[in-house]
Amino acid sequence: MTLDHRNETPIDIAVMQGVLDHLEQAISVFDQNLRLVLWNGRFAEMFHLPPHLLRRGAAFEDIMRYNAELGEYGPGDPEALVAERVSRARLFKHHRTERTRPDGRIIEIIGNPLPGGGFVTSYTDITVAHQVTDNLRESNERLDQMVERRTRALQQSEERHRAYAEMLEATVRHMPQGASVFDNDLKLVVANDGFFELTQVPPEFNVPGKPFEDFMLYNAQRGEYGPGNPQELARERVELARRMQPHSFDRVRPDGTVVEVRGNPIPGRGFISTFTNVTGRHQAEQSLRAAMTMARTMLDAPGLITFLFTLDGTIIDLNEGGATAYRRTKQSLIGENIYALMPTEVRASRASYAQQALVEARAIHFEDESHGRWYEMTITPYPVEKGDIPCLMVIAHEVTHRHLTEDKLREATALAESANRSKSEFLAAMSHELRTPLNAIIGFSEIIGRELFGPVGEQYRTYGQDINSAGLHLLAMINDILDISRIEIGAFALSVEDVAPTTLAESSLRLVTTRAEQNSVRLISSIPEGLPLLRVDVRRVKQVLLNLLANAVKFTLSRGSVTLSARLEADGGMAFMVSDTGIGMSEADIAVALAPFGQVESGLDRRFEGVGLGLPLAKSLMELHGGALDLDTAPGQGTTVIIRFPPSCVFVPA
């Protein structure tokens, strides 16, 4: 026994050395000349230093150089890296840093100066900071051996041991964990700041020789051990401590902090305790338990069938749904072969899916049918430890009702398509039949209106002109109906030729000029020069532009404007834009306007005429060209209709 540096209470050197070697952290101590004077086994293990550097008196600079050449400090000139670290070390200041080692592990480095010069440094592998040492008993045996060896060494050099005692005490005081050492008489030997911070025992208790019972009584009085008589609670813990037995437990403090307490006897010398804040780990474990409970609840949800089995089919576990599916108990099914339980017609395919899931290490989703029942299944590789037997999890639920619904939906869709096709064929036939008498009406009314066979009187001539105008309007609607019907039944063919965009624009604008003037709407053309030719069905594209322009004029109030513009698209296609300052539409109105015969105003008192075929027909004709029709509109803010031609419709001469 020697005195500590404050000459107050004897400190057992072997105990302190044992404390040092018991730590999970690597420890090194250098003197004021930057010479290695003390280290622990963890230091040697962590840095794999050669024997000539793991000796007393080894130079700090040589160890830094060895590490630098191994890449411990990252890229750069090794000598420059060494000089930088030696320069910082000579400052003998407290420092704390983290370093990523070449193997990817991260260590926390904490250095503190010693009272007589030099410094002590701890190295903590924080890559696995949340793992707990599970080899405590083996550590105790090593600690006992260390104590015994150091006790024998005490007889060799009292002066050397005094220096060691001071260094070891400084080491304990600067440990990241809380630590305390009590002797055989349960008197305090040493405790570090971490101990007082974690336990919130007043610093006034940090007096060597302070009885263990005083600590216990203080904790009991402030409720650390729950309700009860403080004197009795303290006495119980003192009696347990006198047994000098290894112990490990988590204490939940009144403020909710969880502290892991580990105690180990030092035979014939007392015991050492470490204190670690494990609140985060404790919360994580609670979350994990809750998650496992939730997972089990979900797996046992009604209608869900779950099996865990090996690749050869041996059932390891299952849920209640799996047992119910086979009308067996869970216990009776465990150990059975899952493939033997399956119907013959699906056994081979499901085994193949299981093999695929394991080989590709991913979930395999599929559906199959057995005895008229459909099942949706997912087979997933189950995580196992290395070397364990590969396992798979299958989760299934019956989807027969969905398949029946889909079958009914397909039948209904087929019927609807058939009815729609019949409607389109009927409209096409009727439109064709109506055009023959309508052509006669248009022809004869034109003869009457123009008085080609002699005067008929002013009133008859006016009637003839009205009949002719109505007939032409009806013919245009019938033509639109015929076009829509032919497109729907796939009997529409395009007649493609090359045309300049300016030609399309000018001819289309010319046809709506009269109506625009009647409505006091200004027409604006904004077609850039130099646009390439379009390879399209000219008559149908004019029909599209005319429909869009006529709609724009119709829905634009007096003194408004309609603009026709064009541009090349980023993908090499071309677009025309018809923009108006009219009444605009809402999102709901757009869907109606794009549907055949759709009318935004459908009442008998609606303000605008038409049968609602302009936009749907324009959209269909654009899609036949491989293009698209889009609307940008809002109520009261006008409408912009954009028709886009794909690059295949743009002709660029070689």
VEXVEXLO-551698 format. One line per field, with one value per residue (C-alpha): x, z, y; residue number from 0. Coordinates in steps of 0.02 Angstrom, whole numbers, plus 50000, padded with zeros to 5 digits. Layout:
u <- X|... .
w <- Z|... .
v <- Y|... .
seq <- NUM|... .
//
This chain:
u <- 50000|50058|49987|49897|49962|49858|49935|49765|49721|49823|49783|49810|49916|49865|49682|49708|49806|49669|49542|49644|49656|49473|49415|49340|49431|49611|49724|49897|49999|50147|50260|50317|50453|50322|50383|50262|50253|50089|49959|49830|49796|49654|49777|49890|49741|49663|49819|49918|50082|50243|50335|50470|50336|50243|50374|50405|50502|50440|50436|50267|50340|50385|50210|50133|50249|50201|50015|50039|50127|49979|49858|49780|49779|49721|49814|49964|50150|50180|50318|50206|50065|50183|50256|50081|50028|50191|50172|49994|50045|50180|50043|49981|49802|49636|49574|49430|49407|49341|49441|49388|49516|49567|49458|49305|49288|49269|49361|49335|49498|49500|49665|49695|49856|49926|49968|50156|50169|50126|49951|49832|49729|49578|49523|49345|49277|49111|49063|48984|48954|48781|48844|48880|49027|48964|49126|49128|49179|49329|49376|49369|49490|49609|49587|49631|49784|49834|49809|49915|50055|50053|50054|50215|50284|50253|50396|50518|50504|50405|50447|50392|50226|50193|50209|50096|49968|49959|49942|49810|49707|49714|49660|49508|49459|49457|49364|49210|49109|49068|49178|49202|49315|49279|49398|49363|49298|49177|49273|49290|49459|49427|49280|49283|49177|49071|49013|48951|48872|48773|48720|48700|48783|48853|49040|49062|49053|49211|49322|49434|49380|49197|49089|48986|48839|48836|48811|48672|48583|48591|48516|48379|48329|48301|48197|48325|48271|48085|47970|48020|48122|48285|48389|48324|48346|48525|48565|48502|48619|48767|48737|48731|48894|48981|48955|49076|48982|48976|48817|48742|48576|48489|48429|48289|48318|48173|48205|48184|48370|48422|48595|48680|48774|48907|49005|49148|49245|49433|49474|49541|49538|49359|49259|49247|49085|49053|48903|48842|48696|48595|48434|48442|48471|48332|48211|48266|48233|48060|48025|48086|47972|47826|47870|47878|47708|47638|47714|47638|47469|47479|47530|47383|47262|47106|47125|47316|47411|47594|47722|47908|47996|48164|48206|48163|47989|48003|47883|47968|47828|47658|47517|47339|47280|47396|47331|47151|47184|47233|47108|47250|47332|47493|47590|47535|47594|47767|47892|47777|47829|47736|47749|47665|47517|47496|47381|47473|47436|47528|47664|47800|47772|47775|47934|48012|47961|48038|48202|48200|48171|48320|48438|48393|48380|48219|48032|47938|47754|47632|47453|47391|47230|47187|47019|46932|47010|47138|47280|47399|47568|47736|47887|48031|48203|48204|48358|48465|48637|48785|48797|48616|48493|48415|48232|48089|47928|47770|47627|47465|47285|47136|47088|46952|46825|46939|46961|46773|46750|46882|46797|46632|46718|46798|46629|46548|46689|46671|46484|46510|46639|46524|46380|46491|46551|46371|46325|46471|46427|46245|46293|46410|46273|46141|46256|46291|46106|46062|46188|46100|45932|46022|46126|45964|45891|46049|46051|45867|45867|46017|45922|45772|45878|45974|45816|45910|45747|45659|45590|45500|45464|45566|45492|45519|45697|45733|45659|45769|45926|45878|45848|46017|46107|46022|46061|46246|46253|46168|46287|46437|46370|46335|46511|46582|46474|46531|46715|46698|46610|46741|46882|46799|46777|46953|46895|46977|47133|47242|47296|47469|47555|47681|47618|47691|47628|47592|47478|47378|47362|47312|47179|47104|47099|47019|46872|46827|46861|46679|46614|46749|46700|46517|46562|46686|46829|47005|47102|47293|47416|47587|47670|47862|47949|48061|47964|47992|47856|47727|47691|47507|47330|47307|47117|47101|47226|47132|46974|47058|47119|46951|46858|46975|46967|46777|46760|46877|46778|46612|46664|46753|46654|46646|46811|46909|47045|47094|47277|47346|47532|47657|47827|47953|47956|48112|48090|48088|47900|47789|47644|47501|47420|47245|47227|47072|47018|46850|46752|46870|46827|46849|46934|46764|46712|46867|46819|46644|46707|46825|46688|46589|46426|46483|46407|46470|46300|46177|46010|45883|45929|46115|46200|46308|46252|46337|46326|46490|46595|46725|46852|46829|46849|47003|47079|47045|47119|47276|47296|47281|47434|47525|47505|47403|47282|47298|47197|47261|47112|47027|46856|46861|47043|47023|47079|47234|47217|47384|47396|47563|47633|47769|47942|47887|47764|47898|47984|48161|48238|48408 .
w <- 50000|49959|49984|49842|49779|49911|50053|50126|50113|50057|49881|49831|49672|49615|49634|49527|49396|49396|49369|49220|49139|49177|49068|48898|48840|48779|48896|48870|48986|48929|49048|49029|48907|48796|48843|48864|49047|49059|48948|48957|48856|48761|48698|48626|48549|48472|48382|48353|48397|48376|48534|48522|48537|48680|48813|48947|48879|48699|48616|48577|48411|48358|48396|48298|48151|48153|48149|48015|47900|47922|47869|48041|48016|47835|47678|47687|47720|47872|47943|47933|48017|48156|48183|48199|48332|48431|48431|48499|48630|48700|48746|48879|48861|48879|48711|48647|48467|48359|48224|48087|48069|47902|47939|47955|48144|48242|48404|48530|48599|48764|48829|48997|49071|49230|49386|49375|49188|49044|49000|49006|48851|48835|48670|48655|48508|48488|48337|48458|48599|48634|48659|48834|48890|48921|48979|49151|49244|49131|49157|49346|49332|49230|49359|49500|49406|49377|49561|49612|49492|49545|49728|49699|49602|49752|49843|49705|49695|49814|49717|49551|49626|49700|49526|49457|49593|49547|49361|49390|49502|49369|49241|49342|49373|49186|49131|49021|49130|49312|49424|49610|49712|49892|49999|50106|50247|50124|50131|49975|49889|49737|49631|49473|49421|49309|49461|49548|49389|49351|49530|49577|49744|49812|49778|49967|49974|49869|50018|50026|50174|50162|50219|50086|50205|50195|50006|50024|50159|50055|49905|50010|50088|49918|49852|49740|49805|49810|49962|50132|50286|50226|50366|50324|50137|50161|50281|50155|50022|50140|50183|49999|49969|50110|50015|49882|49741|49557|49514|49366|49355|49282|49405|49352|49441|49500|49352|49229|49191|49177|49246|49219|49377|49367|49519|49533|49686|49697|49807|49975|49925|49901|49743|49590|49517|49350|49309|49130|49068|48965|48953|48763|48757|48882|48777|48619|48704|48757|48579|48513|48631|48578|48395|48421|48506|48363|48234|48320|48330|48144|48097|48196|48106|48043|47869|47868|47849|47903|47907|47949|47874|47816|47631|47640|47704|47890|47984|48124|48173|48113|48164|48213|48036|47970|48097|48055|47868|47895|48036|48152|48309|48298|48401|48291|48133|48196|48126|47983|47802|47729|47551|47601|47665|47502|47361|47227|47088|47173|47270|47136|47089|47270|47305|47152|47215|47385|47301|47198|47353|47442|47291|47247|47429|47399|47423|47287|47260|47165|47159|47126|47131|47217|47223|47159|47291|47248|47365|47359|47430|47476|47511|47596|47656|47846|47929|48019|48098|47992|47987|48036|47927|47794|47828|47733|47783|47681|47709|47618|47616|47513|47368|47288|47311|47217|47071|47062|47062|46926|46821|46837|46796|46640|46586|46616|46523|46376|46372|46383|46244|46138|46171|46134|45973|45923|45962|45858|45713|45725|45726|45579|45481|45528|45487|45317|45285|45340|45224|45063|45095|45178|45022|44923|45049|45041|44850|44823|44958|44874|44707|44791|44888|44732|44619|44486|44401|44412|44543|44691|44794|44931|45075|44986|44940|45123|45177|45050|45118|45297|45249|45161|45313|45432|45317|45307|45497|45516|45387|45485|45645|45554|45483|45659|45725|45581|45614|45801|45764|45635|45756|45897|45789|45715|45538|45519|45410|45394|45226|45262|45163|45196|45239|45309|45481|45415|45280|45410|45521|45384|45307|45477|45535|45371|45399|45569|45524|45483|45645|45746|45668|45707|45891|45897|45939|45879|45793|45816|45721|45800|45694|45689|45521|45477|45562|45477|45376|45459|45388|45435|45369|45316|45305|45479|45560|45484|45556|45729|45719|45651|45794|45924|45846|45828|46011|46067|45970|46033|46217|46209|46253|46144|46130|46181|46079|46014|45975|45868|45896|45864|45927|45917|46070|46165|46106|45922|45905|45864|45957|45911|46047|46035|46177|46215|46344|46367|46512|46551|46634|46801|46824|46827|46667|46574|46600|46534|46385|46329|46334|46172|46172|46335|46370|46513|46504|46473|46512|46384|46428|46393|46313|46182|46041|45988|46022|46114|45982|45942|46080|46088|45899|45901|46041|45947|45784|45877|45958|45785|45736|45891|45976|46118|46166|46332|46413|46526|46594|46747|46770|46716|46656|46480|46402|46310|46209|46160|46023|46014|45866|45899|45817|45689|45617|45594|45425|45417|45242|45240 .
v <- 50000|50175|50348|50440|50607|50699|50595|50561|50376|50225|50163|49982|49992|49820|49868|50021|49924|49795|49933|49993|49821|49787|49932|49907|50063|50059|50163|50235|50346|50451|50550|50730|50671|50589|50415|50269|50222|50127|50043|49909|49753|49836|49968|49832|49740|49894|49961|49799|49884|49781|49724|49857|49992|49906|49934|50063|50208|50188|50359|50439|50497|50318|50255|50401|50363|50179|50225|50358|50233|50114|50253|50279|50468|50470|50526|50641|50643|50529|50640|50794|50700|50640|50815|50887|50761|50775|50964|50952|50823|50937|51062|50936|50998|50907|50847|50741|50683|50543|50454|50334|50195|50116|49964|50078|50068|50230|50265|50405|50475|50570|50640|50724|50797|50718|50820|50783|50805|50690|50635|50488|50443|50329|50252|50189|50089|50180|50076|49955|50078|50005|49831|49773|49669|49493|49415|49496|49339|49311|49494|49466|49321|49428|49566|49446|49389|49570|49610|49462|49506|49689|49638|49539|49686|49800|49713|49760|49950|50061|50218|50147|50089|50260|50335|50201|50235|50418|50379|50245|50357|50493|50363|50309|50489|50523|50365|50398|50277|50305|50198|50170|50057|50005|49901|49747|49857|49941|50105|50213|50196|50303|50361|50466|50614|50503|50406|50563|50634|50475|50437|50621|50588|50753|50783|50801|50611|50597|50568|50413|50309|50362|50213|50123|50131|50322|50311|50184|50284|50443|50354|50273|50438|50519|50373|50286|50115|50147|50160|50092|50132|50214|50136|49962|49985|50045|49901|49772|49837|49842|49659|49614|49709|49614|49452|49517|49429|49481|49573|49664|49753|49905|50037|50155|50318|50430|50549|50405|50383|50200|50160|49993|49943|49807|49752|49629|49574|49593|49442|49498|49682|49740|49768|49880|49946|50030|50139|50166|50270|50145|50246|50243|50056|50027|50129|50037|49869|49927|49984|49818|49722|49831|49803|49615|49619|49722|49604|49453|49541|49582|49406|49337|49454|49363|49293|49299|49134|49136|48994|48994|48842|48777|48755|48569|48617|48581|48697|48794|48912|48973|49088|49046|49080|48943|48819|48863|48843|48660|48629|48579|48648|48747|48619|48474|48564|48613|48487|48435|48461|48609|48543|48380|48481|48577|48520|48422|48547|48691|48599|48605|48788|48847|48749|48832|49005|48965|48915|49075|49184|49105|49113|49293|49349|49443|49428|49334|49380|49270|49208|49033|48934|48771|48684|48840|48954|49090|49142|49289|49237|49315|49205|49297|49238|49244|49324|49195|49195|49142|48953|48924|48829|48945|48982|49059|49145|49130|49252|49213|49268|49215|49329|49222|49362|49481|49361|49336|49525|49544|49410|49501|49665|49591|49524|49692|49780|49662|49693|49880|49877|49771|49891|50041|49960|49924|50104|50169|50054|50109|50294|50268|50178|50305|50451|50375|50346|50524|50606|50547|50635|50779|50810|50821|50944|51051|51046|51088|51223|51303|51303|51385|51510|51562|51557|51456|51401|51567|51688|51610|51764|51847|51745|51578|51629|51671|51504|51414|51500|51456|51275|51270|51346|51223|51077|51124|51139|50970|50894|50958|50878|50714|50716|50740|50598|50488|50531|50494|50329|50276|50317|50217|50061|50078|50113|50283|50305|50460|50531|50600|50739|50879|51053|51214|51266|51442|51369|51272|51426|51549|51436|51394|51576|51629|51511|51588|51770|51810|51737|51826|51993|51960|51930|52077|51956|51997|51856|51854|51745|51714|51580|51595|51595|51450|51311|51142|51056|50944|50771|50752|50728|50909|50906|50828|50947|51093|51017|51012|51192|51252|51166|51243|51417|51409|51356|51496|51627|51557|51565|51734|51889|52044|52142|51987|51903|51731|51693|51552|51516|51376|51318|51177|51063|51009|50829|50882|50885|51034|51114|51233|51340|51417|51544|51648|51776|51691|51620|51475|51308|51220|51051|50965|51057|50994|50812|50848|50948|50809|50675|50643|50743|50825|50996|51105|51193|51052|51136|51195|51375|51355|51506|51418|51303|51139|50953|50934|50844|50978|50944|50753|50740|50854|50749|50586|50653|50710|50539|50458|50564|50501|50670|50740|50879|50972|51112|51250|51344|51418|51499|51681|51670|51607|51443|51383|51223|51144|51013|50923|50827|50698|50712|50582|50711|50845|50834|50904|50888|50801 .
seq <- 0|1|2|3|4|5|6|7|8|9|10|11|12|13|14|15|16|17|18|19|20|21|22|23|24|25|26|27|28|29|30|31|32|33|34|35|36|37|38|39|40|41|42|43|44|45|46|47|48|49|50|51|52|53|54|55|56|57|58|59|60|61|62|63|64|65|66|67|68|69|70|71|72|73|74|75|76|77|78|79|80|81|82|83|84|85|86|87|88|89|90|91|92|93|94|95|96|97|98|99|100|101|102|103|104|105|106|107|108|109|110|111|112|113|114|115|116|117|118|119|120|121|122|123|124|125|126|127|128|129|130|131|132|133|134|135|136|137|138|139|140|141|142|143|144|145|146|147|148|149|150|151|152|153|154|155|156|157|158|159|160|161|162|163|164|165|166|167|168|169|170|171|172|173|174|175|176|177|178|179|180|181|182|183|184|185|186|187|188|189|190|191|192|193|194|195|196|197|198|199|200|201|202|203|204|205|206|207|208|209|210|211|212|213|214|215|216|217|218|219|220|221|222|223|224|225|226|227|228|229|230|231|232|233|234|235|236|237|238|239|240|241|242|243|244|245|246|247|248|249|250|251|252|253|254|255|256|257|258|259|260|261|262|263|264|265|266|267|268|269|270|271|272|273|274|275|276|277|278|279|280|281|282|283|284|285|286|287|288|289|290|291|292|293|294|295|296|297|298|299|300|301|302|303|304|305|306|307|308|309|310|311|312|313|314|315|316|317|318|319|320|321|322|323|324|325|326|327|328|329|330|331|332|333|334|335|336|337|338|339|340|341|342|343|344|345|346|347|348|349|350|351|352|353|354|355|356|357|358|359|360|361|362|363|364|365|366|367|368|369|370|371|372|373|374|375|376|377|378|379|380|381|382|383|384|385|386|387|388|389|390|391|392|393|394|395|396|397|398|399|400|401|402|403|404|405|406|407|408|409|410|411|412|413|414|415|416|417|418|419|420|421|422|423|424|425|426|427|428|429|430|431|432|433|434|435|436|437|438|439|440|441|442|443|444|445|446|447|448|449|450|451|452|453|454|455|456|457|458|459|460|461|462|463|464|465|466|467|468|469|470|471|472|473|474|475|476|477|478|479|480|481|482|483|484|485|486|487|488|489|490|491|492|493|494|495|496|497|498|499|500|501|502|503|504|505|506|507|508|509|510|511|512|513|514|515|516|517|518|519|520|521|522|523|524|525|526|527|528|529|530|531|532|533|534|535|536|537|538|539|540|541|542|543|544|545|546|547|548|549|550|551|552|553|554|555|556|557|558|559|560|561|562|563|564|565|566|567|568|569|570|571|572|573|574|575|576|577|578|579|580|581|582|583|584|585|586|587|588|589|590|591|592|593|594|595|596|597|598|599|600|601|602|603|604|605|606|607|608|609|610|611|612|613|614|615|616|617|618|619|620|621|622|623|624|625|626|627|628|629|630|631|632|633|634|635|636|637|638|639|640|641|642|643|644|645|646|647|648|649|650|651|652|653 .
//
